[in-house]
Amino acid sequence: MLKGKTVVIGISGGIAVYKVCDVVSRLKKLNANVHVIMTKSAKEFVAPLTFQSLSQQPVIEDMFDKVTKWDIEHIALAKAADIFLVAPATANIIGKIANGIADDMLSTTIMATKSPVLIAPAMNTNMYENPIVQNNMKKLEEYGYDFIEPDSGRLACGDKGIGKLASPEAIVENIKLKLLQNNFLKGKKVLVTAGPTKESLDPVRYLTNHSSGKMGYAIAEAAILKGADVTLISGPVNINKPIGLKNFIQINTANEMFEAVTDNYLEQDIIIKSAAVADYRPATFSNNKIKKSNNDMNLTLTRNEDILKWIGKHKKEHQTIVGFAAETNDILHNGQKKLVKKNVDLMVINDISKPYAGFGTDTNQITLIDIYGGKQSYPIMQKKELANIILDYIIKFNK
């Protein structure tokens, strides 16, 4: 995914240095070229040999190392970088950059680069919240430097609060966003629904389905990378929000999703309804736990609002509406009927009876059909790949 991209990572001294090993490993798995610069303090926590092994490149440690080729190191790396990451970024290195101090290889290279610079702070809470540090960060943001906000929790010193280095996953996602974002959907507003809904029967029990939300979240992430302004309306899932997401709305029930969609649909250019919304909910809710008895229980259900049909009925001229049809039999016939009945532009049909397709998996197999009779089937592949295929189909559909 990052083949041909060069990431230069500047590592300053802090206990969080060990987390950057995972960052380098993840970037290499994405086929990025990774170069590491370490400060003297950073080497006290992790040996340069570790990063050399992970990056498969020599680690730059000293401005005055013996020159083996006529290629001034800090200038060469500064020019080679497609993106420059500083992690962990201590108060010291943040202060140096903010005030134009270049007294070691890391600060010197940062001063020389014209690539985007991502800074991932990691320090004690009191240091992070110190007005001097905050002012230095604000100054750098005004200069165009970007920050990855640290996490909160228990710090190495025993204190609790903000200051933990962001997770390796979050750091890599920020790098991907910077390097891979394009303008295919720039200026477009995209609404995506994802995950299941939960319909409560009593304080303990509820009705739901097997949706994991992976397909919807993959579509939201892909749309962000294509430059869209994305609103994600999500049922209860165990997935981190995509980096760069503009608007996130958490819901539980089908009625809550209906309200969120109707509140936000009007301003959208593209609406992608990938959520698996419950068609029915219990007709009554018991405030107390329903006790087990020796008899069978009859459960009365009432119909939920058909959100996709409502959107199709209220669709505006500039909007493209995409529905999902999870089918187990006669999938093309049922998908075509749904396309017409719901008055949508595109339908993503998948046979959830097949192994490795549908709910809960990382892969899917889909067929895309549109109102003009277009049809395209795809083999089983990763949902993240299919997300891009779906969005590319939408882009071509609108040309």
C-alpha positions as CSV (number, residue, x, y, z in Angstrom):
1,M,0.0,0.0,0.0
2,L,2.9,2.4,0.7
3,K,5.3,0.9,-1.9
4,G,7.6,3.6,-3.2
5,K,6.9,5.9,-0.2
6,T,9.7,7.0,2.0
7,V,9.0,7.6,5.7
8,V,11.8,9.2,7.8
9,I,11.3,8.6,11.6
10,G,13.0,10.8,14.1
11,I,13.1,9.2,17.5
12,S,13.8,11.2,20.6
13,G,14.5,10.0,24.1
14,G,11.5,8.6,26.1
15,I,10.3,5.3,27.4
16,A,7.8,5.1,24.5
17,V,10.7,4.5,22.1
18,Y,9.9,0.8,22.3
19,K,6.5,1.4,20.7
20,V,8.1,2.9,17.6
21,C,9.6,-0.6,16.9
22,D,6.0,-1.7,16.1
23,V,5.5,1.4,13.9
24,V,8.5,0.6,11.8
25,S,7.4,-3.0,11.5
26,R,3.9,-2.0,10.4
27,L,5.3,0.4,7.8
28,K,7.6,-2.2,6.4
29,K,4.7,-4.6,6.0
30,L,3.0,-1.9,4.0
31,N,6.1,-1.9,1.8
32,A,7.3,1.6,2.8
33,N,10.9,2.7,2.7
34,V,11.8,3.5,6.3
35,H,14.8,5.5,7.6
36,V,15.4,6.1,11.3
37,I,17.2,8.9,13.0
38,M,17.9,8.5,16.7
39,T,19.0,11.1,19.3
40,K,21.6,10.2,21.8
41,S,18.9,10.0,24.5
42,A,16.8,7.6,22.4
43,K,19.6,5.1,22.2
44,E,19.5,4.8,26.0
45,F,16.1,3.1,25.6
46,V,16.4,0.9,22.5
47,A,19.7,0.0,20.7
48,P,20.0,1.3,17.1
49,L,20.6,-2.3,15.9
50,T,16.9,-3.0,16.6
51,F,15.7,-0.3,14.3
52,Q,18.4,-1.2,11.7
53,S,17.0,-4.8,11.7
54,L,13.4,-3.7,11.4
55,S,13.9,-0.9,8.8
56,Q,16.6,-2.8,6.9
57,Q,18.5,0.5,6.7
58,P,21.4,2.0,8.6
59,V,20.3,4.1,11.6
60,I,21.5,7.6,11.6
61,E,22.9,8.6,15.0
62,D,25.5,11.3,14.8
63,M,26.0,14.4,12.7
64,F,29.8,13.7,12.7
65,D,29.8,10.1,11.7
66,K,32.5,9.3,9.2
67,V,31.3,10.1,5.7
68,T,31.4,7.1,3.4
69,K,29.9,8.8,0.3
70,W,29.4,12.3,-0.9
71,D,25.8,12.7,0.2
72,I,25.3,15.0,3.1
73,E,23.1,12.8,5.3
74,H,20.6,15.2,6.8
75,I,20.0,16.9,3.5
76,A,19.7,13.6,1.6
77,L,17.1,12.2,4.1
78,A,15.3,15.6,4.2
79,K,14.9,15.5,0.4
80,A,14.0,11.7,0.3
81,A,11.2,11.9,2.8
82,D,7.6,11.7,1.6
83,I,6.7,12.2,5.2
84,F,8.6,12.9,8.4
85,L,7.4,11.4,11.7
86,V,8.8,12.4,15.1
87,A,7.9,9.8,17.7
88,P,8.1,9.8,20.5
89,A,8.4,13.6,20.5
90,T,9.6,14.9,23.8
91,A,9.1,18.4,25.1
92,N,12.7,19.0,24.3
93,I,12.5,18.2,20.6
94,I,9.2,20.0,20.2
95,G,10.8,23.1,21.8
96,K,13.8,22.8,19.5
97,I,11.7,22.6,16.3
98,A,9.5,25.5,17.4
99,N,12.4,27.8,18.1
100,G,14.6,26.8,15.1
101,I,17.3,25.1,17.0
102,A,19.3,22.6,15.0
103,D,22.0,21.1,17.1
104,D,21.8,17.4,16.3
105,M,21.0,15.2,13.3
106,L,17.3,14.9,14.1
107,S,16.6,18.6,14.6
108,T,18.9,19.5,11.7
109,T,17.1,17.1,9.3
110,I,13.7,18.4,10.3
111,M,14.8,22.0,9.6
112,A,15.9,20.9,6.1
113,T,12.9,18.9,5.0
114,K,10.0,20.2,3.0
115,S,7.9,17.1,3.5
116,P,4.9,17.0,5.8
117,V,5.9,16.5,9.4
118,L,3.8,14.5,11.9
119,I,4.7,14.9,15.5
120,A,3.6,12.3,18.1
121,P,4.2,13.7,21.6
122,A,4.9,11.5,24.6
123,M,5.7,12.9,28.0
124,N,4.5,13.4,31.6
125,T,1.0,15.0,31.9
126,N,2.3,18.0,33.7
127,M,4.9,18.6,31.0
128,Y,2.4,18.1,28.2
129,E,0.0,20.6,29.8
130,N,2.7,23.1,30.6
131,P,1.8,26.4,28.8
132,I,5.3,26.6,27.3
133,V,4.9,23.2,25.6
134,Q,1.3,24.0,24.5
135,N,2.5,27.3,23.0
136,N,5.3,25.6,21.2
137,M,2.8,23.1,19.7
138,K,0.5,25.8,18.7
139,K,3.3,27.7,17.0
140,L,4.3,24.6,15.1
141,E,0.7,24.0,14.0
142,E,0.6,27.5,12.7
143,Y,3.7,26.7,10.6
144,G,1.9,23.7,9.1
145,Y,3.2,20.9,11.4
146,D,0.6,18.2,12.3
147,F,0.3,16.5,15.7
148,I,-1.0,13.1,16.6
149,E,-2.8,13.6,20.0
150,P,-1.4,11.4,22.8
151,D,-3.5,8.9,24.6
152,S,-4.6,9.1,28.3
153,G,-3.8,6.5,30.9
154,R,-1.2,5.4,33.4
155,L,2.2,6.8,32.5
156,A,5.6,5.3,33.0
157,C,6.2,7.6,36.0
158,G,3.0,6.3,37.7
159,D,0.9,9.4,37.1
160,K,-2.4,9.1,35.3
161,G,-3.4,11.5,32.5
162,I,-2.7,12.6,28.9
163,G,0.8,12.0,27.6
164,K,1.0,8.4,26.4
165,L,2.3,8.0,22.9
166,A,-0.5,7.3,20.5
167,S,-0.9,3.6,19.6
168,P,1.3,2.3,16.7
169,E,-1.9,1.6,14.8
170,A,-3.1,5.2,15.1
171,I,0.3,6.5,14.1
172,V,0.5,4.4,11.0
173,E,-3.1,5.3,10.1
174,N,-2.2,9.0,10.3
175,I,0.8,8.4,8.0
176,K,-1.4,6.5,5.5
177,L,-3.9,9.4,5.5
178,K,-1.2,11.9,4.7
179,L,0.5,9.8,2.0
180,L,-2.5,8.2,0.3
181,Q,-5.2,10.8,0.5
182,N,-6.3,12.0,-3.0
183,N,-8.9,14.3,-4.5
184,F,-11.2,11.9,-6.2
185,L,-14.0,12.8,-3.7
186,K,-12.7,16.2,-2.6
187,G,-15.6,18.5,-1.8
188,K,-18.1,15.6,-1.6
189,K,-20.0,14.8,1.6
190,V,-20.4,11.1,2.1
191,L,-22.6,9.5,4.7
192,V,-22.0,5.9,5.7
193,T,-24.0,3.7,8.0
194,A,-22.3,0.7,9.6
195,G,-22.8,-2.2,12.0
196,P,-25.8,-3.8,13.6
197,T,-28.6,-2.3,15.7
198,K,-29.8,-3.5,19.1
199,E,-33.5,-3.7,20.0
200,S,-34.0,-4.1,23.7
201,L,-36.6,-6.5,25.1
202,D,-35.8,-5.8,28.8
203,P,-32.7,-4.5,30.7
204,V,-30.8,-7.7,30.0
205,R,-31.9,-9.0,26.6
206,Y,-32.0,-7.5,23.1
207,L,-32.4,-8.5,19.5
208,T,-29.6,-7.9,17.1
209,N,-27.7,-9.5,14.1
210,H,-24.2,-10.8,13.2
211,S,-22.9,-7.6,11.5
212,S,-19.4,-6.6,12.7
213,G,-19.4,-3.2,10.9
214,K,-16.2,-4.0,9.1
215,M,-17.5,-3.3,5.6
216,G,-19.0,0.1,6.6
217,Y,-15.9,1.2,8.4
218,A,-13.7,0.1,5.5
219,I,-15.9,2.2,3.2
220,A,-15.7,5.2,5.5
221,E,-11.9,4.9,5.7
222,A,-11.6,4.6,1.9
223,A,-13.8,7.6,1.4
224,I,-11.7,9.7,3.7
225,L,-8.5,8.7,1.8
226,K,-10.3,9.8,-1.4
227,G,-10.7,13.3,0.1
228,A,-14.4,13.1,1.1
229,D,-16.0,14.8,4.1
230,V,-17.3,11.7,5.8
231,T,-20.1,11.2,8.4
232,L,-20.2,7.7,9.9
233,I,-23.4,6.6,11.7
234,S,-22.5,3.4,13.6
235,G,-24.2,0.8,15.6
236,P,-22.3,-0.9,18.5
237,V,-19.1,-2.4,17.1
238,N,-15.5,-3.1,18.3
239,I,-13.7,-1.1,15.7
240,N,-11.7,2.1,16.1
241,K,-13.0,5.2,14.3
242,P,-11.2,5.9,11.0
243,I,-8.5,8.6,11.3
244,G,-9.6,11.8,9.6
245,L,-13.3,11.2,10.2
246,K,-15.2,14.5,10.4
247,N,-18.5,13.4,12.0
248,F,-19.2,10.3,14.1
249,I,-22.7,9.4,15.4
250,Q,-23.1,6.5,17.8
251,I,-26.5,4.8,17.8
252,N,-28.0,1.6,19.2
253,T,-31.5,1.2,17.9
254,A,-33.0,1.3,14.4
255,N,-35.1,4.3,15.4
256,E,-31.9,6.1,16.5
257,M,-30.3,5.3,13.2
258,F,-33.3,6.6,11.4
259,E,-33.2,9.8,13.3
260,A,-29.5,10.2,12.7
261,V,-29.9,9.6,8.9
262,T,-32.8,11.9,8.5
263,D,-31.1,14.6,10.4
264,N,-28.0,14.4,8.2
265,Y,-29.1,13.1,4.8
266,L,-30.0,16.4,3.1
267,E,-26.5,17.8,2.9
268,Q,-24.9,14.6,1.7
269,D,-23.8,13.9,-1.9
270,I,-23.4,10.2,-1.5
271,I,-25.2,8.0,1.0
272,I,-24.0,4.4,1.5
273,K,-26.3,2.3,3.7
274,S,-24.1,-0.6,4.7
275,A,-25.5,-1.1,8.2
276,A,-27.5,-4.2,9.0
277,V,-30.6,-2.5,10.5
278,A,-33.1,-4.6,12.4
279,D,-36.4,-4.9,10.5
280,Y,-38.4,-5.4,13.7
281,R,-38.3,-4.5,17.4
282,P,-40.1,-5.8,20.4
283,A,-43.6,-4.3,20.6
284,T,-43.2,-3.7,24.3
285,F,-40.2,-3.1,26.6
286,S,-40.2,-4.6,30.1
287,N,-38.5,-2.3,32.7
288,N,-37.7,-5.4,34.7
289,K,-36.0,-8.5,33.6
290,I,-38.5,-11.0,32.2
291,K,-38.4,-14.1,34.4
292,K,-38.0,-17.5,33.0
293,S,-41.1,-19.8,33.3
294,N,-42.0,-23.4,32.4
295,N,-43.9,-22.2,29.4
296,D,-42.9,-21.1,25.9
297,M,-42.8,-17.3,25.4
298,N,-44.5,-15.6,22.4
299,L,-42.7,-12.4,21.4
300,T,-44.6,-9.8,19.5
301,L,-42.6,-7.6,17.1
302,T,-43.4,-4.4,15.4
303,R,-42.0,-3.1,12.1
304,N,-39.1,-0.6,12.2
305,E,-38.9,2.3,9.6
306,D,-37.3,1.2,6.3
307,I,-34.5,3.7,6.3
308,L,-33.2,2.9,2.8
309,K,-36.7,3.1,1.3
310,W,-37.2,6.5,3.1
311,I,-33.9,7.8,1.7
312,G,-34.9,6.7,-1.8
313,K,-38.3,8.4,-1.5
314,H,-36.7,11.7,-0.4
315,K,-33.6,11.5,-2.6
316,K,-32.4,14.8,-4.1
317,E,-31.2,15.3,-7.6
318,H,-27.6,15.7,-6.7
319,Q,-27.5,12.6,-4.5
320,T,-26.2,9.1,-5.2
321,I,-27.8,6.4,-2.9
322,V,-26.1,3.0,-2.4
323,G,-27.8,0.1,-0.7
324,F,-26.6,-3.3,0.5
325,A,-28.5,-6.5,0.0
326,A,-27.3,-9.4,2.2
327,E,-29.0,-12.5,0.6
328,T,-28.9,-16.2,1.0
329,N,-30.8,-17.3,-2.1
330,D,-31.7,-15.9,-5.6
331,I,-29.3,-13.1,-4.7
332,L,-29.3,-11.3,-8.1
333,H,-33.1,-11.5,-8.4
334,N,-33.6,-10.3,-4.8
335,G,-31.0,-7.6,-5.2
336,Q,-32.6,-6.3,-8.4
337,K,-36.0,-6.1,-6.8
338,K,-34.6,-4.2,-3.8
339,L,-32.8,-1.8,-6.2
340,V,-36.1,-0.8,-7.8
341,K,-38.3,-1.0,-4.7
342,K,-36.0,1.2,-2.6
343,N,-35.4,3.7,-5.5
344,V,-31.6,3.7,-5.1
345,D,-28.8,4.1,-7.7
346,L,-26.5,1.3,-6.8
347,M,-27.0,-2.0,-4.9
348,V,-24.2,-4.0,-3.4
349,I,-25.3,-7.6,-3.3
350,N,-23.5,-10.3,-1.3
351,D,-24.3,-14.0,-0.6
352,I,-23.9,-14.3,3.1
353,S,-24.4,-18.1,2.9
354,K,-20.9,-18.5,1.4
355,P,-17.8,-19.1,3.5
356,Y,-15.6,-16.0,4.1
357,A,-18.4,-13.6,2.9
358,G,-20.7,-11.4,4.8
359,F,-21.1,-10.8,8.5
360,G,-18.1,-11.0,10.8
361,T,-15.4,-11.8,8.3
362,D,-12.6,-9.7,6.9
363,T,-13.5,-10.7,3.4
364,N,-16.5,-10.5,1.2
365,Q,-17.8,-11.4,-2.3
366,I,-20.1,-8.9,-4.0
367,T,-21.9,-8.1,-7.1
368,L,-22.6,-4.4,-8.0
369,I,-25.7,-3.5,-10.0
370,D,-27.0,0.0,-10.9
371,I,-30.2,1.6,-12.2
372,Y,-28.9,1.7,-15.8
373,G,-28.4,-2.1,-16.0
374,G,-24.7,-2.2,-15.2
375,K,-23.5,-5.3,-13.4
376,Q,-20.1,-6.3,-12.1
377,S,-19.2,-9.3,-10.0
378,Y,-16.0,-9.7,-7.9
379,P,-14.2,-12.6,-6.4
380,I,-13.7,-13.0,-2.6
381,M,-11.3,-10.3,-1.4
382,Q,-10.6,-8.2,1.6
383,K,-13.3,-5.8,2.6
384,K,-10.8,-2.9,2.5
385,E,-10.2,-3.7,-1.2
386,L,-13.9,-4.0,-1.9
387,A,-14.5,-0.6,-0.2
388,N,-12.2,1.1,-2.8
389,I,-13.9,-0.9,-5.7
390,I,-17.4,0.3,-4.5
391,L,-16.2,3.9,-4.2
392,D,-14.5,3.8,-7.7
393,Y,-17.8,2.4,-9.1
394,I,-19.7,5.3,-7.5
395,I,-17.2,7.8,-8.9
396,K,-17.5,6.4,-12.5
397,F,-21.3,6.2,-12.1
398,N,-21.4,9.9,-11.5
399,K,-19.2,11.0,-14.4
